[in-house]
Amino acid sequence: MSYITTVTGKHFDPMDPAEQEIDILDIAHALSLMCRGNGHIRTFYSVAQHSIACAEEAFERGCTPIVVMGCLLHDASEAYLSDVTRPIKKDLPQYLQAEDSLQNAIWRHFIGRELTADEKEIIFEIDDQMLSMEFHQLMPEELNDDYRKLVKDVVCETLPTEKVKDRFLQLAADGYEDFAIHIATEDELKQVPAACAPDTASAKKEPLWVMVYEDKIIGCGCYDGNSAVCRFASEPISFVYPAFLKSAVLTKTESVNTHDDLCSYEGKAVILTTAENEVFYGFASHLPAEYCLHEFGVEEEAVQIGMYVFYPWDIKGITDWQISKALV
């Protein structure tokens, strides 16, 4: 068997990663249960907590959203490969090659491109300084005093894994759009529109998370133990994070399986299928050929969904959609 079975039920081959199978839910869950330092620390402190601390440090330093997301995901390959201690890892070239290949695939999948050398340098600098802090707080000896270079105060403590996983997912969503996803409070549940109510006997009785934008609830959903389900989005937002839409029932409003007129998709919610049969959900922006030439050096119009840009030759089909309902 050349694959592992992830918590969401996927068969994933770490040695030959399929980017469309990389799932933020799998990553957040696995990293929240993995201990830093191969377990040789005073108290349980997860890889997810380390990753969150790195992302928050990058944010405090005013780093770009790309670097913040890169920090959050810099150890994401461990969700599929586990980790090997540094003295052994350096003598395992095949592992290092697999780790590098998978890590770059994860960054490409969520960020949309390769990271630059400068971006990686910042990420690994923060990573090393956070490791210094973890030695300072959790180990019987100091590594160095690099932790003094950190801008944000860090407390390395044991937290409930579900809380850590939720925070990881929230940061992942924040990396794409200025909305936050968090566990719904009782007061927030009262504000959820009737359209969000379960419509099957097997559905959850209430949403487990809400999507908030500028202090207003614009969406909500539930988590059925395997996947996040978006039940409602009250207004267009520039990008809906795919992890929270994959189980939604999407209703086509037009059957336009063509890309002859890309400008017609400006501002529309679309399902875009790539030439490689990857599927992207989100609100589209039309990029004129002049803009693409100036920004990307390609004189061809394109469609942008979130951080992803698609040229005509990248597109197999586009279909308008709207969220209607979702089943658990």
C-alpha positions in Angstrom: 0.0 0.0 0.0 1.6 3.3 -1.1 -0.8 5.7 0.6 -2.0 6.8 4.1 -5.6 7.2 5.0 -6.3 10.7 6.4 -8.8 11.7 9.0 -11.2 12.9 6.3 -11.0 9.5 4.6 -8.6 10.4 1.7 -6.0 8.0 0.4 -2.9 10.2 0.2 0.5 9.2 -1.2 3.1 11.4 0.5 5.8 10.3 -2.1 3.6 11.3 -5.0 1.3 14.0 -3.6 -1.8 14.9 -5.6 -2.4 18.6 -4.8 -6.2 18.3 -5.1 -6.1 15.8 -2.2 -4.3 18.2 0.2 -6.9 19.2 2.8 -6.6 21.9 5.4 -8.8 19.9 7.7 -6.4 16.9 7.6 -3.5 19.2 8.2 -5.1 21.1 11.1 -6.3 17.9 12.8 -3.0 16.0 12.5 -0.7 18.8 13.5 -2.9 19.6 16.6 -2.2 16.0 17.8 1.6 16.0 17.0 4.0 17.0 19.8 7.0 19.2 19.2 10.5 18.0 20.0 9.6 14.3 19.4 7.9 14.5 22.8 11.0 15.5 24.7 9.5 18.6 26.3 8.0 19.3 29.7 4.4 19.4 28.6 2.5 18.7 25.4 2.9 21.4 22.9 1.7 20.6 19.4 3.2 21.3 16.0 0.0 23.2 15.2 0.6 25.6 18.2 4.2 26.1 16.9 2.8 26.9 13.4 0.2 29.3 14.8 2.8 31.1 16.9 5.0 31.5 13.8 2.1 32.9 11.7 1.1 35.3 14.5 4.7 36.5 14.8 4.8 37.1 11.1 1.6 39.1 11.3 2.9 41.2 14.1 6.0 42.0 12.1 3.9 43.3 9.3 4.8 40.5 6.9 2.8 39.9 3.7 -0.2 37.6 3.8 1.9 35.2 1.7 4.6 35.0 4.4 2.0 34.7 7.2 0.3 31.8 5.4 3.7 30.3 4.6 4.6 30.4 8.3 1.3 28.7 9.2 1.9 25.9 6.8 5.7 25.6 7.0 5.5 22.3 8.9 2.3 21.0 7.1 4.2 18.2 5.4 4.5 16.6 8.9 0.8 16.0 8.7 1.5 13.4 6.0 5.1 12.4 6.6 5.4 12.8 10.4 8.8 14.2 11.4 12.3 13.0 12.0 14.7 14.5 14.5 17.3 16.8 13.0 20.4 14.6 13.7 18.8 11.7 11.7 17.0 13.8 9.1 20.2 15.2 7.7 21.4 11.7 6.8 18.2 10.7 5.1 18.3 12.2 1.6 15.2 10.4 0.4 13.2 11.8 3.3 14.5 15.3 2.7 13.6 15.1 -1.0 10.1 13.8 -0.1 9.6 16.5 2.5 10.8 19.3 0.2 8.5 18.1 -2.6 5.5 17.8 -0.4 6.0 21.0 1.4 6.3 23.0 -1.8 3.2 21.3 -3.1 1.3 22.4 0.0 2.5 25.9 -0.4 1.5 26.0 -4.0 -1.9 24.5 -3.3 -2.9 27.1 -0.7 -0.8 30.1 -1.8 -1.1 29.6 -5.5 2.6 29.8 -6.4 6.1 28.9 -5.3 7.6 30.9 -2.5 10.5 33.1 -3.3 13.9 32.6 -1.6 13.4 35.9 0.4 10.0 34.7 1.6 11.4 31.3 2.7 14.3 33.1 4.5 11.8 35.1 6.6 9.7 32.0 7.4 12.7 29.9 8.4 14.1 32.8 10.5 10.9 33.0 12.5 10.8 29.2 12.7 14.3 29.1 14.3 13.5 31.9 16.7 10.3 30.1 17.8 12.3 26.9 18.3 14.7 29.0 20.5 11.6 30.1 22.6 10.4 26.5 22.9 13.8 25.5 24.2 13.7 28.4 26.7 10.2 27.5 28.0 9.9 23.7 27.5 13.4 22.2 27.6 16.0 21.6 30.4 18.5 23.7 28.5 18.8 26.8 26.4 19.4 26.5 22.6 20.4 30.2 22.2 19.0 33.6 22.9 17.4 34.1 19.4 14.0 34.0 21.1 14.7 37.6 22.3 14.3 38.7 18.7 10.6 37.7 18.7 8.1 40.6 18.6 5.1 38.9 20.0 5.0 37.3 23.5 4.6 33.6 23.3 3.4 31.2 26.0 4.2 27.6 25.3 1.4 25.8 27.2 -0.9 22.8 26.7 -4.2 23.7 25.1 -7.2 21.6 24.1 -6.6 20.1 20.7 -10.0 21.2 19.3 -9.3 24.8 20.3 -5.9 24.6 18.6 -7.4 23.1 15.4 -10.1 25.8 15.3 -7.5 28.5 15.6 -5.4 27.0 12.9 -8.4 26.9 10.5 -9.3 30.4 11.4 -5.8 31.7 10.5 -5.9 29.7 7.3 -9.2 31.4 6.4 -7.9 34.8 7.4 -5.0 34.3 4.9 -7.5 34.5 2.1 -10.1 37.0 3.1 -10.9 39.5 5.9 -13.4 37.2 7.5 -13.0 35.0 10.6 -14.5 31.6 11.3 -15.1 30.6 14.8 -17.3 28.4 17.0 -20.8 30.0 17.2 -21.9 31.4 20.5 -25.5 31.0 21.7 -26.3 34.7 20.8 -24.9 34.2 17.4 -26.9 31.1 16.8 -30.1 33.1 17.4 -29.0 35.4 14.5 -28.5 32.7 12.0 -31.1 32.9 9.2 -33.8 30.3 8.7 -32.1 29.3 5.5 -29.3 27.7 7.6 -31.7 25.4 9.4 -31.0 21.6 8.9 -33.3 20.1 6.2 -32.6 16.5 6.8 -33.1 14.2 9.8 -29.4 13.4 9.8 -28.3 17.0 9.8 -26.9 18.8 12.8 -29.4 20.7 15.0 -27.3 23.9 14.9 -24.3 25.3 13.1 -21.0 24.8 14.8 -19.2 27.8 13.2 -20.1 31.2 11.9 -18.4 33.3 9.3 -18.1 37.0 10.3 -17.1 40.0 8.2 -16.9 43.5 9.7 -18.8 42.3 12.8 -21.7 40.9 10.8 -22.5 37.2 10.3 -22.5 36.5 6.6 -22.4 32.7 6.7 -22.5 29.7 8.9 -22.0 26.0 8.8 -21.4 22.8 10.6 -18.7 20.2 10.9 -19.9 16.6 10.7 -16.6 15.0 11.9 -15.3 14.5 8.3 -15.8 17.7 6.5 -16.9 21.3 7.0 -20.3 22.2 5.5 -21.2 25.7 4.4 -25.0 26.1 4.9 -25.4 29.7 4.1 -23.6 32.8 2.7 -25.8 35.9 2.8 -23.7 38.1 0.5 -20.9 37.8 -2.0 -17.4 37.9 -0.6 -14.3 38.0 -2.8 -13.2 34.5 -1.9 -14.8 31.6 0.0 -12.2 29.3 1.4 -12.7 25.9 -0.4 -12.4 23.8 2.7 -15.6 25.2 4.0 -17.5 24.7 0.7 -16.6 21.3 -0.6 -19.6 19.6 1.0 -22.1 22.3 0.0 -24.8 21.6 -2.5 -24.1 24.2 -5.2 -27.0 25.0 -7.6 -26.2 26.1 -11.1 -27.8 29.3 -12.2 -26.6 29.0 -15.8 -25.1 26.2 -17.8 -22.2 28.1 -19.3 -19.5 25.5 -19.8 -17.3 27.7 -21.9 -14.6 30.3 -21.5 -15.2 32.2 -24.8 -16.2 35.4 -22.9 -14.2 35.6 -19.7 -15.3 39.2 -18.9 -18.8 37.9 -18.4 -17.8 36.3 -15.2 -16.7 39.5 -13.5 -18.1 39.5 -9.9 -19.9 36.2 -10.4 -19.7 33.2 -8.1 -18.4 30.4 -10.3 -17.2 26.8 -10.3 -14.1 26.6 -12.5 -12.7 23.3 -13.7 -9.1 23.4 -14.8 -7.6 21.5 -17.7 -6.2 19.1 -15.1 -9.7 18.6 -13.7 -9.1 20.5 -10.5 -12.2 22.4 -9.2 -12.1 25.9 -7.7 -15.1 27.6 -6.1 -15.3 31.4 -5.5 -16.1 34.8 -6.8 -14.4 35.6 -10.1 -12.6 38.8 -11.2 -11.8 39.4 -14.9 -8.3 40.4 -15.6 -7.8 42.2 -19.0 -5.0 41.3 -21.3 -3.3 44.6 -20.7 -3.3 44.1 -16.9 -1.9 40.5 -17.3 0.9 41.8 -19.5 1.9 44.4 -17.0 1.6 42.2 -13.9 2.5 38.7 -15.2 4.2 39.3 -18.6 1.4 37.4 -20.4 -0.7 39.3 -22.9 -3.9 37.3 -22.4 -7.0 37.9 -20.4 -7.6 35.8 -17.4 -10.0 35.0 -14.5 -8.8 35.3 -10.9 -10.4 33.4 -8.1 -8.9 34.3 -4.7 -5.1 34.1 -5.3 -5.4 31.9 -8.3 -5.1 33.2 -11.9 -6.5 31.2 -14.8 -5.8 31.8 -18.5 -8.0 30.3 -21.3 -5.7 27.4 -21.8 -5.9 26.6 -18.0 -9.7 26.4 -18.1 -11.8 23.4 -19.0 -15.1 25.0 -18.0 -16.8 27.6 -15.9 -20.3 27.4 -14.5 -22.2 30.0 -12.4 -23.4 28.7 -9.0 -25.1 29.7 -5.8 -25.2 28.0 -2.4 -28.7 26.5 -1.9 -28.4 24.0 0.9 -26.0 21.5 2.3 -26.4 17.9 3.6 -24.4 16.4 6.4 
